[in-house]
Structures are given as C-alpha cells and as structure tokens.
Amino acid sequence: MINLAKCNSRQAAIILSENYTLKGSASEPFLLNIINGEAYRLTYLQFKFLSLCNGKNTLRSILGEVGANKINEAHNLLNELSHNNIVLFQKPCEKVLDFPERVPVPHLRNIHWEITKQCNLHCDHCLQNTYLKANETDFFSDDLSLIDDIGHLNVMHVSLSGGEPLLRRDLFEICQLIESKLINLKRLFTNGIFLNRESISELLKLKSKIEIVVGFDGFNVSEMSIRAIDEKTLKQIVEAIKAAILEGINVAINTSVNKFNVANLNQTYERLKGIGVKRWRLGVPMLIGAYSTNHIFFEPETKALHNSYLNLIKLFLSDVIKARKADNKYMDVQLDGIFYLDAIERSDNESFEPIVFMCDYDDKLNSLCIKPNGAVTPCSEQVDNIVGNLKTSSLNEIWYSDRCQSSKRLKLCDVKECINCKMVNWCGGGCRANYDTSGKANLIRDKRSCENMVFLFDSILPLMKSLDFNCKDYIEQGHAR
C-alpha cells in the first residue's frame, strides 16, 4: 500500500480498509467497523466519498465526483480517514471492492439468531420449552441460505444463541459464513459448559471481537439452582470463563436474580470483577417461558431484591469513582430495566416522548429475532408475538411486512395507562414482553417497570446525586412526578 505522502501525484487508488464496510439504507448510510461492531452514521459527502474508495478510483477522480465546492472538505475527510487507517492507498485495481447496495427504509441492522433449540440443561426460566414442540427439529440444521438473505438485507450485527449454540458442530462454519457477508458477530450466548479450549481457539480465529455472554448466577451450587448445576459443572464453567478471559476474549455475565442468590450479589460482584469480567447484567427473569409457572419457586421478595440491588450499586459506584480518578477501566454493572450508568449520565439525550416508538432504544427498533423453528419475532423475549415464519416467507418479506412494522412502531401514547405518568419519559413504557397473562402485550403497561422506576427515582438516583454523578435530568423528572 502507498502512504498519503506518495499520493500527491493523485495516481494512487484509494481503497477502504478490509476492517470496514458500508452499510445502511438509502437515507441512513453507515460505516461499519467489522471487528468491533461500531457503526458511524455518515453524511451525504462522507458516504459518497467512501463509496468511491473501491480500489479503482484515484484521488483526482474522486474529487471530480464530489464537486469543486467540496474539495477542501473532501481533503480534510481524506486526511482523517487515512490517519485512522480507514482508507489505504494502492495501485489502481490491485484490489477492487463491491460495496453492498443500500436497502429500503427501515433498515434491519441487528439479528438475534437462536440457531438451535438443543441444550444440555433444563433451566427453570427457559424461554424455549413452552413454544417449541419436543419432536420439532431445528429449521436451520442443514440449509444455511438464510445467511445470504441476511447479507442482502445489509444487516450489520448478528448475535447467536440457542438452546446452547456450542452444541452445533457447524457453529464456527456459520460464524465464518456470517463474517464473509461483512457482518459483525456481536455476541454469543452460552451456558459456558462447552466453552473449552477447542471452542476458545475457534473464537479467537474470528475477525469479530465477539462478546461471550455466559448465563451464570453465582459461585455456589445453591445460587445456580434455577439452572440445576452441580458442583463439578459449576467449577468447569468458572474455569472456562477464566480461560476465555486469559485469552483476551470479552466475557459478559447474565445473571438471573432469584431468592437463592439475591443476598450474595456483592460477593458475586467482587469475584466476577476479580477474574476480569467486562460486563455484568442482572435481572429477575421475565414471566414468560418456563418461568411463567416456575416463578413461584424462585421469585425474590421485592424488599430483599431492592435492598440487595442498592447495596450492589453503592459498591459499584464507589469502584467507578476510584477507577475514573486513576483513569482505569471498571466492570460495568447493569440492572435489567432499571440501571444503566451510561444511559443515566447522558440522560438529556435519552428521554422518551409520547410520540416516540416504544422499542426505540439499544437499536431494538431495527432488530429481529429468528427462532430455531423458523419463527420470527420482534425480539428474543416476545416469544408469542410471531410476525412471520421463514418456512413460508423470506426474511425480506417478513421484515418489510405490515405485521412486523406495525409491531415495531407502537408509540408510547398507544399505551393509555402510561400516557399521564410522569416517569414514562424514562421507562419508555417498559418491555412489551413483561406483561400479564391476558395476552394483550402491546397495550398493557409493564407493571414490573413501574416498580423499577419507583425504585430508581426513590433510591438509586438520590444515591448517585449524593456521589456527584450526573443525573440532573432524572432527578428533576423524579421531583415532577
């Protein structure tokens, strides 16, 4: 490749680095970092310039395309792109790129693909067991043409789960096929039992810096009772987590909080932090799947839950203060549906309005979940809200269907119970999967979210304010309710 200084002759062709690609719709183009998954919204000039960086065009020809009135701006853009190794220089046509065509609005950006229903555990909070027939085979056991369809839709991120995805012998073949479509592999969800030397080695071969999310509820067998894990298996999982972290893999932990582990969250926090976990997400399981009946055995008392959560947040915020003063990193802690430090600290940009779509957070508005039997749902939790099935329709047909888009575009004002609540701007109406058993998921308030918001405003935010964290907008909203 040729450096920028040698490009003064304007004879070198400019090419986008192999770590990046262009994605998006006609009105929302993106530059995607295939390795870390970061996506950058592009202006018209940025997109036009980058779309010409295909290995054929020289700087002279590119400047001719962008127009004389944009030459200075284009030069500045080129310097920035070159400085960050986003574009490189080569002999014309030494290598040529074909960028994906932009797709119609809305753009399907993210897919959560449950690639198998097979699992080596029988968890008491499993989403799968109530809607998949016992003798039903995985729809995608042989035919992987779905990956071509995902590529044609310009999808940017794919996360894989199951069942237990590491039970699929062709898992890493699937991963390689996905990456061949210039798609970032965002997360792999696993129970950790098959996270061994062989699978870790395969994960390290991937181009994507994939995050491994392990379902893990504590370091004692009793704390793992919702997953029915014995002592030997528990030790195996812990050692697997340590091994993956030592190899440089980003490991996150998903914890199902229940009455058997709720009292020990601080101890679990310290041990997870000690082994180098990057992110810890905790939450009481939703009242769906197996947990809709098994919750009577595991549901923690609300008072005990909130006390334990508050003690954990105190410990976490204390560590954040110390880490920031020393310019060090810290393990992020997220309480599902309640506490996300980053979101609270930038709350001025995150509030919902009545006309805003309910699932317009964490890019869920532009996401789908594909179930092992071919069913497609708006997200992994909405197991009963099937918007299509790949046995009878293409992914393209399902995504752009009225059925799918009407489900995606529910507004806060559609949930009449929430419209006059002062906290709705921050909870966004809660989760559409967290509803009572009447089946009217799209129109009923999320009662758990109501409890969570009261806890957030009455307990967590005052604590944050006392420690000088930025939560001004939240505090003012709490005073208004």
N, C-alpha and C positions, 0 to 999 in steps of 0.2 A: 504494500500500500504506500501511497505518496503522502507526505505531510503537507500541511496548509501552505508553508512557505514555498513549496515547489509547485503550488497551484496557481502562481501568479500568471503563468502563461495561459491559463484557462484551457489547457489541453487535457487535463486530467478529468476523468469522470468521477462523479460523486455518488456514493452508494450508502444506503442505510445499513448500520451495523446489524450483524446477524442476531444480536441480542434484542432487537427492537422490530416492531412491525406496525403497520397502520391498520386500524380497526374502526368500526363505528357505522353510523347511519349517514344519510345524505346531509342532515342538519347538525349532527353531533359526531364529528370525527375525533379519533383518539390516537395518540401514540402510546403503544403498549410496550413496557419492558417485560419481555417474555420470562426473564429469570426471576425477578422479584414480584412481578404482577402489578407493579404500579402503572396506572393509566393517567395520561395527561390530556386534558381537553385542549384541542387545537383551534386556533383562529383560522380564518379562511386562508390568509397568507401562509401561515405555518403549514397547513395541510397541503396547499398547492406546491409549496417549495419541497416538502418531504416526499410528496408523491412523484416528483421528478427525479428524486435521488434513487434511481433504479439501476445504476451502474452503466447506463448508456449516455446520459447527458453530462456535458461539461458545465462548468460554472457559467460560461458565456451563454450557452443555450438556455440554461435555467433562468438567468437574469432576463433574457429576452422574453421568456414566457410570463414572468411575474410582472413585467411592465416597468417602464423607465421611472415612474413616480414612486416605485417601491424598492429601488436598487439599494439605497442606503440601509433601509430596514432589512432587506434580504442579506446584505453583507453582515450586518450585526447578528442576524439569526444564524448564518453560517459559522461565524466565529464561536458563538455559544455552543452550537451543535458539535463542532469539531473539538472544542475544548473538553466537552463531556463525553467524547468518543461515541457520539450517537450517529454521526456520519463519518465515513472514511473516504479515501481517495484511491483511485486505481486507474489502470489503463482502460479506455472505453471498451465496454463489452467483455472485459476479463471475466466478470460475473454479472449476471442480469437477474433482477428481482421482478416477480409478478405480484403486485400487491392485491389483496382481496378486494373485490368490489364492495362498495358501501351498500348497505341494505336499507329497506324502507323503515320509517319510524313506526312504532317504537323498536329500539334495538335490544335484542336479547343478549345481555352481557355476561350473565353468570348462570351456570347449571350445576345443580347438586344431583349427582347421579348415584343412585343406590344400585350398584352393579350386581348384587346378589342378595337373595334372601337367606342363603345358607349361613349358619352361625354355630359356633361351638359352645355358646352359652344360652341360657333361657332366663333372661333378665325379667324381673317383675315389673319393669317400666317400659318394656319394649314397644315400639310403635308398630312393628310389623305383624305381630302374631294375630291381630284381630281382623286384618283385612286381606291377608294372603292365605289362600287355601293350602292345606297341608300337602296336597299332592301336586301343587302348581309348580312347574319348572320355571327357571329364570328365562325371561323372554329373550335376553341377550346372550345366552350361553354359547351360541355359535356365530350368529350374524352380528358383525360389528360395523355394518354400513351406517349405523346411527352416527358414528364419528365423522363420516363425510358430511352428513346433514348438519352436524354441529359446526363444522368448519365453514360450510356455505352460509350459515347464518351469522358469521363474523363474531362468534362468541369469544369473549376474552379470557374468562376464567372457568375452570371446571374443578369441582371438589368431588371426591369419591368416598362412598360409604357403603353400608350393606344393611342388614347382615354384617358379616365380617369380611371385608374386601380382601384381606390377605389369604383367605381360603381359595380364591380364584387363582388357578395355576397360570392363567394368562394375564394376570393383573398388570405386570410390567410391560407386556406387549401392548395392552390397552393404553398404558401411560405413554409409551413411545408413539403410538398412533395419534393420540391427542396432541402431543407436542409437535408432531410432524405437520399439524394444521396451524402452527404458530399460535398455540393457545397455552396460557399459563395454567399449570396444575397448582391450585391454591391450597387445598387441604386434603388429607387422607385421614378418615375417622376409623379408629380401630380399638378393640378392647386390649390390645397390647400383647396378647398371648403368643401370637406368631410374629411379633416384632423381634426377630432373631438376627444373627449375624448375616445370614443369607439375604433376608429382606432389607436390612440396613444397607448392605452392599449395593443392592439394586436401586435403592432410593438415592444413593449418592451418585449414581450414573445419570440421573435425570438432569435435564437442563434447568428445570424449575427448582427454586428453593422452596420446596413444598413444606408446609407445616403439618406435622403429625399430631393429631388430636387424639389423646388416649382417654377413654372413659375410665375414670379412676376415682374412688370415693373415700379412700383413706388407707392408712398403713396397717390397720388391724383387720382381721377377718370379719369381725362384727360390723365394722364400718362399710364393708363390701357386701353386706348381706343381701342387698337388693339385686346383686349380680350373682349371688351364690358361689362365691370364690373361696377355695380352700387355701390353707396356709402355704402349701407348696406353689400353687399357681400365683398367689399374691406376690411371693418372693420373686418368681420368674418375671412377672410384669414389672416390678420395681427395677430389677436388674436390666431389663430390656430398655426401660426409659433412660436409665443412666448410660447405657451403652450408646444409644442413639444420640444423646446429648454430647457425649465424649467425641463422637464422630462429626460434630458440628451441625447436626440436624436440629431445626427449630421444633421444640416439643411444647405443646399446649395440653392442659388437662381440663377435661369436662367432668365436673362433679355433680352427681345427683344428691342434693341435700335431703336427708331423711332423719328420722328420730334416732337412728343408731350412730350417726356421725355429727349431728348438729352441735354437740357440746365440745367437739375436738377440732374445730376449724382452725383455730390459731396454731395448734400444734402441727396440723397438716400443712398450713401455710409455711411455717418455718422449715419443714423438711423438704417441701417442694422447692422453695427458694434455695435451699442449701445444695440441691442437686442440679440447679441450673435451668429449671423450667422457665420458659419465656412468658407464658400467659396462663392464668387460672380463671376459668369461668365456672361459676357455681349457680345452681338454681334448683328449686323444688320441681320435680317432673310435672309436665302438663297432664291434665286429666283426660288423656287420650291413650289409645292403645291398651296395653295390659294394665297400665297404671290407673285407668278409669275404674277398675274394680279392685286392684291391689293397694290403692292409696290408703285404705283403712288400716293396713298393717304398717305403713311406712311414713305417713304424713306427720311432720313435726308440728308441735304446738306453735301457734303464731308468736306468742310471747317469747318462748325459748329461741325460736328462729331469729327474731329481730334482735334480741339481746346478743346472740352469737354473731350475727352479721355486724352489729355495731362495734363489738369488740374487735372483730377482724378488720373493719375499716379503720379503726383507731391505729391498729398495728401497722396496717398498710400505709396509711398517710404519713405516719412517723418515719417509715422507711423511705417514702418518696421524698420527704423534706431532706433527709440526710443524703440521699443519692443525688438530688439536684444540687445541693451545696457543693458536693465533691465532683460534680459533672460525671456521675456514674449512671449506669443503667439499673433498672429495677424490674422485678417480675410484676407484670400488670395483673390486677385483680378486677374481675367484672362480676357483679351480681346480676343475674339474668333478669331483665325487665326493671331494674332498679338503679344500679350504679355503674356508670362508665365514666371514669375520671376525665378522659379526653373530651367526651361529649359535653360534660358539665362545664369544663373550663372554657369551651368555645360555645357556650350556650346561646350567645347572641345570634349565631348562625343556624341554630338547630331547632328553634321552636316551630311547632306546627300551627297552622291556621285552619279554620273550618273548611275552607275550600281546597285544602291540601289533601292529596291521596294518602290513605291511612298507612300503606306499606312503603311510603317514600322515605326509607331510612336504610342505611347499610346496603344500598343499591338493590333492595328486595323488589322494588317496582320493576326492575329489569332482569328478574331471575325466574327460573323454573326448577322444579324437582321432577326427576324421572324415577319412577318406582321399578322394582325388579320385574313386575308383571307387565310392564309397558305403560301403565297408567301415568299420567302427567298431572301434577298438582302445582298450585302457585308457590308452595314452599314445602319443605320436608314435613312440617308439623301438621299441615292441613290435609290429613290423610283421607278425609271424607269428601273434600272439595275437588273432585276429579274433573278436569277441564278438557280431557281428551285421552285417547289411548293410541300408542304407536302401532298397535296391531291393525288398526283401521285407518289411521291418518298419519300424515308426515308431521315431523316436528315443526316445519314451517307453517303448515295448515293450522296446527294447534295453537302456536304462539300468536298468530295474527287473527285468530277466530274471535268473534264477538263474545263467546262464552269465556274465553281466557281473559281478554282485555277488560271485560266488564267486572270480572273478579279482581283484577289488578287495580282498577280505578275507582274503588269505593272511596268516598270522601268522608272526612270527619263529620260533616253535617248530616250524613246519611244515618248516623247512629244517634237517634233522637235523645236517648238517655244521657248522652255525653255533652250535648251541644252547649248547655248552660254551665257546665263545670269549669271552674277557674283553672283546674290543673290539666285540662285536656290538651292545652298547647304544648305540654311537656311529655305526656304519656302517649299522645297520638292515638288515643282510643284503645291502647293496649294491643294484645296479639289476637288475631282473628281465630287462632286455634284454641285460645283459652276461653272457652265459653261453657255455658251449662248444657245439660243433656237434651235440651229442646230441639237442637239441630239447627237453630237459626243463627249460625255462627257470624254471619255478615252484618247482622242488625242488632246484636245484643252487646252491651258493654262487657268488658273484661273485668270481672269482679276482683280477680287477683291483682290486676293492675291498679285498681282503686286503692286496695290495701297497701300496695307497694308505694304508691305516690304519697300517701299519708305518712308512711314511714320515712320516705326520702325527705319530705319537707319538714317533718317534725323532729327528726333525729339526725339524719346524715348531714343535711345542709347546714344546720347550726354548728355541728362539729367542724365542718370544713371552714365555715366562716371564722370560727374561733382560732383556726390554724392558719388564717390568711390565705386560703385557697380562693381562686377566682370563681365565685358562684353568685355574683351580684344579681344577674337576671333571674336566676332561680329563686333567690331569697325574696326579691320583690314580688315575684309571682305567688310565692307562699303567703306573703302578707296580704295579697289581694283576695285570697280565697275565703 
